[in-house]
């Protein structure tokens, strides 16, 4: 039985970009990269649908980073408190 191949997201994006430029047909791209044409079309559709995310503003990621740091700080505080209470109960 043949093992299933896995492709990186960078490879998928590269193939989707090649398909979008239409310098080669989907059949030629499939032959060149040993892929099925349906797979290339799927990656192409996915890239068209979700490619806009690449150009979204980074303010969302900054907000998420701030929220993450607050959560990590809270986790650390709770761990210290938990350890203190464990020590108090064991004595």
Backbone as JSON, one array per atom type, in Angstrom:
{
  "sequence": "XXXXXXXXXXXXXXXXXXXXXXXXXXXXXXXXXXXXXXXXXXXXXXXXXXXXXXXXXXXXXXXXXXXXXXXXXXXXXXXXXXXXXXXXXXX",
  "N": [[0.84, -1.17, 0.0], [0.52, 2.21, -0.82], [2.08, 5.01, 0.72], [0.56, 7.94, 2.01], [1.14, 11.11, 0.65], [2.44, 14.14, 2.06], [2.14, 17.63, 1.97], [3.77, 20.75, 2.31], [2.54, 23.92, 3.47], [3.72, 26.03, 2.16], [4.55, 24.89, -0.24], [2.06, 24.22, -1.33], [0.98, 26.78, -1.66], [2.76, 27.81, -3.52], [2.25, 26.19, -5.77], [-0.44, 26.84, -6.17], [-0.19, 29.54, -6.81], [1.25, 29.34, -9.19], [-0.69, 28.09, -10.72], [-2.61, 30.09, -10.8], [-1.36, 32.06, -12.28], [-1.49, 31.09, -14.8], [0.39, 30.39, -16.76], [1.07, 27.89, -17.44], [-0.88, 25.01, -18.26], [-3.31, 23.4, -16.13], [-3.09, 20.67, -16.35], [-0.44, 20.39, -17.28], [0.97, 21.45, -15.1], [0.26, 19.56, -13.19], [1.46, 17.26, -14.21], [4.14, 18.08, -14.14], [4.66, 18.36, -11.38], [3.93, 15.95, -10.35], [1.24, 15.54, -9.46], [-2.32, 15.3, -8.92], [-4.66, 16.76, -11.15], [-7.09, 17.63, -10.0], [-6.36, 18.08, -7.35], [-4.68, 20.28, -7.55], [-6.52, 22.18, -8.47], [-8.16, 22.31, -6.22], [-6.41, 23.39, -4.28], [-5.95, 25.82, -5.51], [-8.52, 27.03, -5.47], [-8.85, 27.21, -2.72], [-6.78, 28.95, -2.07], [-7.64, 31.25, -3.41], [-9.94, 31.79, -1.95], [-9.03, 32.18, 0.68], [-6.78, 33.78, 0.58], [-6.84, 36.47, 1.09], [-6.49, 36.85, 3.77], [-3.8, 37.11, 4.23], [-3.22, 39.76, 3.89], [-4.51, 41.18, 5.84], [-4.78, 43.57, 8.48], [-2.24, 43.85, 10.97], [-3.01, 44.46, 13.49], [-4.84, 42.89, 14.83], [-3.34, 40.64, 15.47], [-1.54, 41.77, 17.23], [-3.22, 42.52, 19.33], [-4.05, 40.0, 20.12], [-1.64, 39.02, 21.04], [-1.2, 40.63, 23.28], [-3.38, 39.86, 24.85], [-2.7, 37.17, 25.18], [-0.32, 37.4, 26.69], [-1.34, 38.51, 29.02], [-2.93, 36.4, 29.89], [-0.99, 34.39, 30.31], [0.4, 35.58, 32.39], [-1.57, 35.57, 34.36], [-1.91, 32.81, 34.67], [0.6, 32.11, 35.71], [0.5, 33.51, 38.14], [-1.63, 32.17, 39.4], [-0.51, 29.62, 39.62], [1.59, 30.04, 41.43], [0.11, 30.79, 43.64], [-1.34, 28.45, 44.05], [0.72, 26.63, 44.65], [1.61, 27.77, 47.05], [-0.63, 27.39, 48.69], [-0.75, 24.58, 48.71], [1.6, 23.98, 50.11], [0.97, 25.15, 52.57], [-1.13, 23.55, 53.43], [0.12, 21.09, 53.7], [1.7, 21.32, 55.91]],
  "CA": [[0.0, 0.0, 0.0], [1.31, 3.42, -0.94], [1.94, 5.96, 1.8], [-0.01, 9.21, 1.61], [2.13, 12.2, 0.66], [2.06, 15.36, 2.77], [2.75, 18.79, 1.34], [3.82, 21.93, 3.17], [1.68, 25.01, 3.03], [4.49, 26.83, 1.22], [4.48, 24.19, -1.52], [0.69, 24.38, -1.83], [0.83, 28.17, -2.1], [3.56, 27.96, -4.73], [1.52, 25.54, -6.85], [-1.64, 27.63, -6.41], [0.23, 30.76, -7.53], [1.56, 28.93, -10.57], [-1.96, 27.83, -11.4], [-3.3, 31.36, -11.0], [-0.7, 32.84, -13.33], [-1.94, 30.47, -16.05], [1.46, 30.24, -17.75], [0.98, 26.48, -17.83], [-2.2, 24.46, -17.98], [-3.39, 22.6, -14.91], [-2.56, 19.35, -16.7], [1.02, 20.48, -17.33], [1.44, 21.6, -13.71], [0.08, 18.28, -12.52], [2.51, 16.36, -14.69], [5.43, 18.61, -13.69], [4.83, 18.16, -9.94], [3.39, 14.62, -10.02], [0.03, 15.74, -8.69], [-3.56, 15.14, -9.67], [-5.2, 18.08, -11.48], [-8.12, 18.03, -9.03], [-5.68, 18.58, -6.16], [-4.22, 21.63, -7.86], [-7.71, 23.03, -8.49], [-8.6, 22.49, -4.83], [-5.49, 24.35, -3.66], [-6.18, 27.11, -6.18], [-9.76, 27.57, -4.91], [-8.59, 27.54, -1.32], [-5.93, 30.14, -2.07], [-8.49, 32.39, -3.79], [-10.89, 32.07, -0.88], [-8.39, 32.57, 1.94], [-5.57, 34.55, 0.35], [-6.99, 37.83, 1.61], [-6.02, 36.87, 5.17], [-2.39, 37.51, 4.26], [-3.1, 41.21, 3.85], [-5.24, 41.81, 6.91], [-3.91, 44.36, 9.35], [-1.62, 43.06, 12.03], [-3.48, 44.92, 14.8], [-5.48, 41.76, 15.48], [-2.31, 39.77, 16.05], [-0.97, 42.48, 18.38], [-4.18, 42.39, 20.41], [-4.0, 38.62, 20.59], [-0.4, 38.89, 21.79], [-1.42, 41.27, 24.58], [-4.27, 38.98, 25.59], [-1.93, 35.98, 25.55], [0.61, 37.71, 27.78], [-2.14, 38.66, 30.25], [-3.34, 35.06, 30.32], [0.18, 33.7, 30.86], [0.68, 36.2, 33.67], [-2.58, 35.07, 35.29], [-1.58, 31.4, 34.93], [1.74, 32.11, 36.62], [0.03, 33.95, 39.46], [-2.42, 31.09, 39.98], [0.38, 28.52, 39.98], [2.29, 30.42, 42.65], [-0.9, 30.73, 44.71], [-1.64, 27.03, 44.25], [1.87, 26.03, 45.35], [1.61, 28.29, 48.41], [-1.7, 26.72, 49.44], [-0.36, 23.19, 48.9], [2.6, 23.97, 51.18], [0.29, 25.48, 53.82], [-1.93, 22.38, 53.85], [0.97, 19.95, 54.04], [2.4, 21.56, 57.17]],
  "C": [[0.89, 1.24, 0.0], [1.03, 4.38, 0.21], [1.42, 7.28, 1.26], [1.05, 10.31, 1.71], [1.56, 13.41, 1.39], [2.83, 16.52, 2.13], [2.71, 19.97, 2.31], [2.91, 23.01, 2.61], [2.41, 25.92, 2.03], [4.45, 26.21, -0.18], [3.1, 24.36, -2.15], [0.48, 25.79, -2.37], [1.58, 28.4, -3.41], [2.81, 27.38, -5.93], [0.26, 26.35, -7.19], [-1.31, 28.91, -7.16], [0.57, 30.44, -8.97], [0.29, 28.7, -11.36], [-2.71, 29.13, -11.7], [-2.66, 32.2, -12.1], [-1.05, 32.33, -14.72], [-0.88, 30.47, -17.15], [1.48, 28.83, -18.3], [-0.45, 26.02, -17.54], [-2.14, 23.66, -16.68], [-2.81, 21.2, -15.16], [-1.03, 19.35, -16.71], [1.61, 20.62, -15.92], [1.35, 20.27, -12.96], [1.16, 17.29, -12.94], [3.87, 16.78, -14.14], [5.7, 18.27, -12.21], [4.3, 16.82, -9.46], [2.19, 14.71, -9.08], [-1.18, 15.45, -9.56], [-4.12, 16.53, -9.96], [-6.28, 18.56, -10.51], [-7.5, 18.61, -7.76], [-5.21, 20.01, -6.38], [-5.41, 22.6, -7.88], [-8.23, 23.31, -7.08], [-7.72, 23.52, -4.13], [-5.69, 25.74, -4.23], [-7.44, 27.78, -5.61], [-9.56, 28.01, -3.47], [-7.76, 28.82, -1.22], [-6.75, 31.38, -2.43], [-9.41, 32.78, -2.64], [-10.22, 32.65, 0.37], [-7.12, 33.4, 1.77], [-5.64, 35.95, 0.92], [-6.5, 37.95, 3.05], [-4.56, 37.33, 5.27], [-2.23, 39.01, 4.38], [-3.93, 41.92, 4.9], [-4.27, 42.55, 7.82], [-3.4, 43.5, 10.5], [-2.08, 43.5, 13.41], [-4.18, 43.8, 15.55], [-4.44, 40.88, 16.16], [-1.66, 40.44, 17.26], [-1.9, 42.38, 19.57], [-4.15, 40.99, 20.99], [-2.75, 38.4, 21.42], [-0.52, 39.49, 23.18], [-2.31, 40.39, 25.44], [-3.54, 37.72, 26.06], [-1.01, 36.27, 26.72], [-0.14, 37.9, 29.09], [-2.56, 37.29, 30.78], [-2.18, 34.29, 30.92], [0.54, 34.27, 32.23], [-0.29, 35.68, 34.73], [-2.3, 33.61, 35.65], [-0.42, 31.31, 35.92], [1.34, 32.49, 38.03], [-0.75, 32.83, 40.14], [-1.56, 29.89, 40.37], [1.13, 28.81, 41.27], [1.34, 30.31, 43.84], [-1.22, 29.28, 45.06], [-0.51, 26.35, 45.03], [1.92, 26.48, 46.81], [0.55, 27.57, 49.26], [-1.39, 25.24, 49.68], [0.63, 23.07, 50.07], [1.95, 24.25, 52.53], [-0.52, 24.3, 54.33], [-1.06, 21.22, 54.31], [1.68, 20.13, 55.38], [1.56, 21.34, 58.35]]
}
